[in-house]
Amino acid sequence: MKIGCRAGFALSVLLQVAVAQFSYGQQSYPHADDPIGSVRAVYDGALFPDLAVNTYRNIDRLFPSRVIQTGDRVYPLPRGDQADLTLSFQSNGRTYDLYDYMAINRVGAMLVLKDGEIVFEKYQLGNSEQTRWMSMSVAKTITATLIGAAIKDGLISGLDAQVTDYLPGLLGTAYEGVTVRNVLHMSSGVDWNETYTNPASDRRRLLEAQIAQQPGGMLEVMSQLGRAAEPGSRFNYSTGETQVAGELLRAAVDKPLADYLSEKIWAGFGMEAPATWWLESPDGVEVGGSGISATLRDYGRFGQLLINQGQVRGESIFPDGWVEQAYRPFVNSRGETVEYGFMVWPLEATAGSIHEGAFSAIGIHGQFIYMNPAERVVIVVLSARSKPTGMAIIDDDDLFAAITEILKE
């Protein structure tokens, strides 16, 4: 990249951030002056702890970002009886408590909701109620949720619609013959390597296209991929799949995804604080698989929306049958059960276990929204782990089970 291009990119970032800060009103963001690292260092897992924290709460400074605006109403999260989380639980053959989990797993903030009430809320690592924290792949679940809303609104014809009906530029590529359902299940059959720390992986090629900030650059990466399996026959986790989903959604709704997210959820459901969403290029399409930055409580509200089956003021934003499919494992065309839903992770659970029917939105570096509809529990964890994956010494699901058991009635 030439120096002039770098300068232009930096200027576009500054302009986008200036617009975002103006949109937040007069209150300044408490972390706006933090020094931050680079996006490549985030994916390499090459940030020292303090710089990682600063970066994860300022990701709108890494790329041009669009503001997700709030509305006039805020969905209430009243404070309930504070839960006594003096717990002891087993994970990976050892005994831990909540203090261990927060320290060892590098947790920057944690929220627990029971019956829609806050029963535990804790900020660490210099964070506060005003802190916006990166979602990473939690954004995938948000994109999938908006696809459900677009089907309900009649803007996408259904789960069996062809991707190329909305993205004709993918005709003649490996995405020809792939359905919306295939993409939501990450079973398009298109070849993909998700390795975050490998600069030669498809995931890093997609990141480099985002860094280049050229309109259409990310979809161009997807159009060059080959086919590895028949659509619907093989699950392969792919951030690129979510970019296809996001661009399909943008074409269908004919407005910025941040605006549609505001309409349906941030303003429609009632989030408390504006959020931001990365853009592929200045004033371009949102990045479907990552880059949403929001507050702890608003991530909790999103979890509450999903366990309430998408109910907004008495009406679901989802089409009939969506909930029964979206948050459960699916069976592929070869008859194999896959522990994945519509860009969400159902927990493997035996009948009668505390996790039965539970599911999670999960992002790299330790971001979680755990949702348990049966027990009416939502747990949000925002972490600053040193590498994208594989650094959780304590299994997060073990803590979620222990907390849910304490809250069980």
C-alpha positions in Angstrom: 0.0 0.0 0.0 1.4 3.4 -0.9 1.9 6.1 1.7 -0.8 8.3 0.0 -3.3 5.4 0.3 -2.4 4.9 4.0 -3.0 8.6 4.6 -6.3 8.5 2.8 -7.4 5.5 4.8 -6.3 7.1 8.1 -8.3 10.3 7.2 -11.4 8.3 6.3 -11.1 6.5 9.7 -10.8 9.8 11.5 -13.8 11.2 9.6 -15.9 8.2 10.4 -14.9 8.3 14.1 -15.7 12.1 14.2 -19.1 11.4 12.8 -19.7 8.6 15.3 -18.5 10.7 18.3 -20.8 13.6 17.2 -23.7 11.2 17.0 -23.2 10.1 20.6 -24.0 13.6 21.8 -21.9 15.8 24.1 -20.7 13.0 26.5 -17.2 12.0 25.5 -16.2 8.4 25.3 -14.1 7.6 28.4 -11.5 5.5 26.5 -11.2 7.8 23.4 -7.6 8.7 24.2 -6.3 5.1 24.8 -3.4 4.1 22.7 -4.4 1.1 20.5 -2.8 -1.7 18.5 -3.3 -2.7 14.9 -6.0 -5.0 13.5 -3.4 -7.4 12.2 -2.0 -7.7 15.7 -5.5 -8.5 17.0 -5.8 -11.5 14.7 -2.1 -12.5 15.2 -2.6 -12.5 19.0 0.3 -10.2 19.3 -0.8 -7.5 21.7 0.4 -7.0 25.2 -2.4 -7.2 27.8 -3.0 -3.5 28.4 -2.8 -2.6 24.7 -5.2 -5.5 23.9 -7.8 -4.1 26.4 -7.4 -0.6 24.9 -7.9 -1.9 21.4 -10.9 -4.1 22.2 -12.8 -1.2 23.5 -11.9 1.1 20.6 -12.3 -1.1 17.6 -14.3 1.7 15.8 -10.9 3.4 15.5 -9.5 0.4 13.4 -11.8 0.9 10.5 -14.5 3.3 9.3 -17.6 2.5 11.2 -21.3 3.3 11.0 -23.3 4.3 14.1 -26.2 2.1 15.2 -28.6 4.6 16.6 -30.9 4.1 19.6 -34.5 5.3 19.8 -36.7 7.0 22.4 -37.4 3.9 24.5 -35.0 1.8 26.5 -35.9 -1.8 27.2 -35.7 -1.9 31.0 -33.2 -4.1 32.8 -34.2 -3.6 36.5 -31.9 -4.7 39.2 -33.2 -7.9 40.9 -32.0 -9.6 44.0 -28.3 -9.8 43.6 -27.2 -13.4 43.2 -24.7 -14.9 45.6 -22.2 -16.3 43.2 -20.0 -17.8 45.8 -19.7 -20.9 43.8 -17.3 -23.8 43.3 -17.3 -25.8 40.1 -15.2 -28.3 38.2 -13.5 -27.5 34.8 -10.9 -29.5 33.0 -10.2 -31.6 36.1 -9.7 -28.8 38.6 -11.9 -26.8 41.0 -12.4 -23.1 40.5 -14.6 -20.2 41.7 -15.8 -17.0 40.1 -12.7 -15.0 41.2 -10.5 -17.6 39.4 -12.6 -17.4 36.3 -12.6 -13.6 36.1 -8.8 -13.4 36.6 -7.5 -16.4 34.7 -9.8 -16.0 31.7 -9.1 -12.3 31.4 -12.7 -11.1 31.8 -13.2 -7.4 31.3 -17.0 -7.3 32.1 -19.7 -9.8 33.0 -23.5 -9.6 33.2 -26.0 -12.1 34.5 -29.7 -11.7 33.8 -32.5 -13.8 35.4 -36.1 -13.2 34.3 -34.9 -10.1 32.6 -33.4 -8.6 35.7 -29.7 -7.9 36.5 -28.6 -10.2 39.3 -24.9 -9.7 38.7 -22.8 -7.1 36.9 -19.1 -6.6 37.2 -16.6 -4.4 35.3 -12.8 -5.1 35.3 -9.7 -4.0 33.4 -10.7 -0.3 33.6 -14.1 -0.8 31.9 -17.4 0.8 33.0 -21.0 0.9 32.0 -20.1 3.3 29.2 -17.5 1.0 27.7 -18.2 -0.3 24.2 -16.5 -3.7 23.6 -15.9 -5.6 20.5 -18.2 -8.4 19.6 -16.1 -10.2 17.0 -18.2 -13.3 15.8 -21.1 -12.4 18.1 -21.8 -10.1 15.2 -22.5 -13.2 13.1 -25.5 -14.0 15.3 -26.8 -10.4 14.9 -26.5 -10.6 11.1 -28.4 -13.9 11.1 -31.1 -12.4 13.4 -31.5 -9.6 10.9 -32.0 -12.1 8.1 -34.8 -13.6 10.1 -36.3 -10.1 10.4 -35.9 -9.5 6.6 -37.8 -12.8 5.9 -40.6 -11.7 8.2 -40.7 -8.3 6.5 -40.9 -10.0 3.1 -37.6 -8.6 1.9 -36.0 -12.0 1.6 -38.3 -14.7 0.1 -37.4 -17.4 2.5 -34.7 -19.8 3.7 -34.6 -21.7 0.4 -34.0 -18.5 -1.6 -30.9 -18.7 -3.8 -28.0 -16.5 -2.7 -27.6 -15.4 -6.3 -31.1 -14.1 -6.4 -29.8 -11.2 -4.3 -26.1 -11.2 -5.3 -26.2 -11.9 -9.0 -22.4 -11.1 -9.1 -21.9 -14.5 -7.6 -23.4 -16.3 -10.6 -20.9 -18.7 -12.1 -19.0 -19.0 -8.7 -19.0 -21.7 -6.0 -22.0 -19.8 -4.5 -24.3 -20.7 -7.4 -26.9 -23.2 -6.2 -26.4 -22.2 -2.5 -29.4 -21.2 -0.4 -29.9 -18.7 2.4 -30.3 -21.7 4.7 -27.0 -23.1 3.6 -25.2 -19.9 4.4 -26.8 -19.5 7.8 -25.7 -23.1 8.6 -22.3 -22.5 7.1 -22.8 -25.4 4.9 -22.5 -23.9 1.5 -19.8 -26.4 0.5 -17.5 -23.5 -0.6 -13.9 -24.1 0.4 -12.6 -22.0 3.3 -9.7 -21.9 5.9 -10.7 -20.0 9.0 -7.2 -20.0 10.8 -7.0 -16.5 12.3 -3.2 -16.5 13.0 -2.1 -17.8 9.6 -1.5 -14.9 7.2 -2.1 -17.2 4.2 -5.5 -18.4 5.4 -8.8 -17.4 3.7 -9.8 -15.6 6.8 -6.7 -13.4 6.7 -7.2 -12.8 2.9 -10.7 -11.5 3.8 -9.2 -9.3 6.5 -6.6 -7.9 4.1 -9.5 -7.0 1.7 -11.1 -5.1 4.5 -7.9 -3.3 5.3 -7.6 -2.3 1.7 -11.0 -0.6 2.0 -12.0 -1.1 -1.6 -15.7 -1.3 -2.4 -16.6 -4.9 -3.3 -13.2 -6.2 -2.2 -14.5 -8.6 0.4 -17.1 -10.2 -1.9 -14.4 -10.5 -4.6 -12.5 -12.7 -2.2 -15.5 -14.9 -1.8 -16.2 -15.1 -5.5 -12.7 -16.6 -6.1 -13.2 -19.6 -3.8 -13.6 -23.1 -5.0 -16.1 -25.8 -4.1 -15.2 -28.5 -1.6 -18.6 -30.2 -1.1 -22.2 -30.1 -2.3 -24.4 -27.3 -0.7 -25.9 -28.6 2.5 -23.6 -31.6 2.9 -20.7 -30.3 5.0 -20.4 -27.8 7.9 -17.3 -25.6 7.7 -17.1 -22.5 10.0 -16.4 -19.5 7.8 -16.4 -15.8 8.5 -16.5 -15.3 4.8 -19.9 -17.0 4.7 -21.2 -14.3 7.0 -19.9 -11.6 4.7 -22.0 -13.2 1.9 -24.9 -13.2 4.3 -24.4 -9.5 5.2 -24.1 -8.4 1.6 -27.2 -10.5 0.6 -29.1 -8.8 3.5 -27.9 -5.3 2.4 -29.1 -6.0 -1.1 -32.5 -7.2 0.2 -33.2 -4.4 2.6 -31.8 -1.7 0.4 -30.4 0.3 3.3 -27.3 0.2 5.5 -27.3 -2.8 7.9 -26.6 -0.5 10.8 -29.8 1.4 10.0 -31.8 -1.9 9.7 -30.3 -3.1 13.0 -31.4 0.2 14.6 -34.9 0.0 13.1 -35.5 -3.6 14.2 -33.5 -3.9 17.5 -31.4 -0.9 18.7 -34.3 1.5 18.5 -37.1 -1.0 17.9 -36.4 -3.2 20.9 -34.8 -0.5 22.9 -31.0 -0.5 23.4 -29.5 2.0 25.9 -26.4 3.3 24.0 -25.4 3.8 20.4 -23.1 1.1 19.0 -20.8 1.0 15.9 -20.3 -1.4 13.1 -17.2 -1.8 10.9 -17.5 -1.0 7.2 -15.8 -2.7 4.2 -15.0 0.7 2.8 -15.8 4.3 3.6 -19.6 4.6 3.6 -19.7 1.0 2.3 -21.4 -2.2 3.4 -21.1 -3.4 7.0 -18.8 -6.4 7.7 -21.2 -9.2 8.3 -19.1 -11.4 10.5 -17.5 -9.0 13.0 -16.9 -5.4 14.0 -20.0 -4.5 16.1 -19.0 -2.6 19.3 -21.6 -2.2 22.0 -22.0 -1.9 25.8 -22.3 -4.9 28.2 -25.9 -4.3 29.0 -27.0 -3.9 25.4 -25.4 -7.3 24.6 -27.5 -8.6 27.5 -30.6 -7.0 26.0 -29.8 -8.8 22.7 -29.7 -12.1 24.5 -33.0 -11.3 26.2 -34.6 -10.6 22.9 -33.6 -14.0 21.6 -34.8 -15.9 24.6 -38.0 -14.0 24.4 -38.3 -15.4 20.8 -37.8 -12.1 19.2 -40.7 -10.4 20.8 -40.7 -6.6 20.3 -43.8 -4.9 21.8 -45.9 -8.0 21.6 -44.9 -9.1 18.1 -42.0 -11.3 17.0 -39.5 -9.9 14.5 -39.1 -13.5 13.2 -41.2 -15.5 10.7 -43.1 -18.5 11.8 -40.9 -21.5 12.6 -37.7 -19.4 12.9 -37.0 -20.0 16.6 -37.6 -23.8 16.2 -34.7 -23.9 13.6 -32.4 -21.1 14.5 -31.1 -22.2 17.9 -30.9 -25.9 17.5 -28.5 -28.4 15.8 -29.3 -29.1 12.2 -29.1 -32.3 10.1 -27.2 -32.0 6.9 -28.0 -33.6 3.6 -25.9 -36.7 4.6 -28.1 -37.3 7.7 -25.4 -36.0 10.1 -26.4 -33.9 13.1 -24.3 -30.7 13.3 -24.1 -28.8 16.6 -24.7 -25.4 14.9 -27.8 -23.3 14.3 -28.3 -20.1 12.3 -24.8 -18.6 13.1 -25.2 -19.6 16.8 -23.8 -22.5 18.9 -26.4 -24.8 20.6 -24.7 -26.4 23.6 -24.3 -30.1 23.5 -26.5 -31.3 26.3 -28.3 -34.5 27.3 -32.0 -34.4 28.1 -32.5 -32.9 31.6 -29.1 -31.2 31.8 -28.9 -27.6 32.8 -27.7 -26.7 29.3 -30.7 -28.3 27.5 -32.0 -25.9 24.9 -29.3 -23.4 25.6 -27.2 -21.7 23.0 -24.4 -19.2 22.7 -23.2 -16.4 20.4 -19.4 -16.6 20.6 -16.6 -14.3 19.4 -12.8 -14.8 19.4 -10.7 -13.5 22.3 -13.4 -14.6 24.7 -16.8 -12.9 23.9 -20.0 -14.7 24.8 -23.7 -14.3 25.1 -25.0 -17.5 26.7 -28.8 -17.9 26.4 -30.9 -20.4 28.3 -34.6 -20.0 27.5 -35.8 -22.8 29.8 -34.1 -21.2 32.9 -34.6 -17.6 31.6 -30.9 -16.8 32.1 -28.7 -14.7 29.9 -24.9 -14.4 30.7 -22.6 -12.0 28.9 -18.9 -12.3 29.1 -16.5 -9.8 27.4 -12.9 -10.9 27.6 -9.4 -9.8 26.5 -7.7 -13.1 25.9 -4.2 -13.1 24.4 -5.0 -15.3 21.3 -8.1 -15.5 19.2 -8.9 -19.1 20.3 -7.6 -21.8 22.6 -6.6 -19.6 25.6 -9.6 -20.4 27.9 -8.0 -22.3 30.8 -11.4 -22.5 32.5 -14.1 -23.8 30.2 -16.7 -21.0 29.9 -19.6 -23.4 29.6 -18.7 -24.9 32.9 -19.1 -21.5 34.6 -22.3 -20.8 32.8 -23.7 -24.2 34.0 -22.7 -23.4 37.6 -24.3 -20.0 37.6 -27.5 -21.3 36.0 -27.7 -24.0 38.6 -27.5 -21.4 41.4 -30.3 -19.4 39.8 -32.5 -22.4 39.1 -35.8 -22.3 40.8 
